[in-house]
Amino acid sequence: IRRPPRSTPSNSSAASDVYKRQVMGAVYTVAGKKLLNRYTPLSLTIYTMLLGSFGLAPFVLVNNSFLREVANMSIYTWFAIVFLGLFSTVLGYIIWYVALEKREASELSIYLYMIPVVSTIISYFLFDDKITPLFILGGLLVITGLVMVNKK
């Protein structure tokens, strides 16, 4: 049996997705900045996680094998989930909101460009990923851009 070829997104579709992500990120940051007048960074993080969980609930309910898969997860998988949940997600959101309390969103948004650089450096130490000359060039360009933007 021949399978039909997998469709790949067109460049315009991918560009549209990136644009939508940027718009939603801006809306999220502006709304978060306003909500910090009423809530603490921790409570905003909790609400963000709960709302995200509710959004995923229908997909979990449709998947009949979800509970079976969760029951069969290894201890390493559970460790990875807890680590990603606590450190990458919750801690990251709390730090973002604390920074948003102290600075303007426009000032902070430029630091988001450091995420791939820092992630790659961490993966080098944790997972022995290779750092290529192209990565070094890209990292230097990102850091140079940040220095130029922050120069007064």
Disulfide bonds with the S-S distance in Angstrom:
none
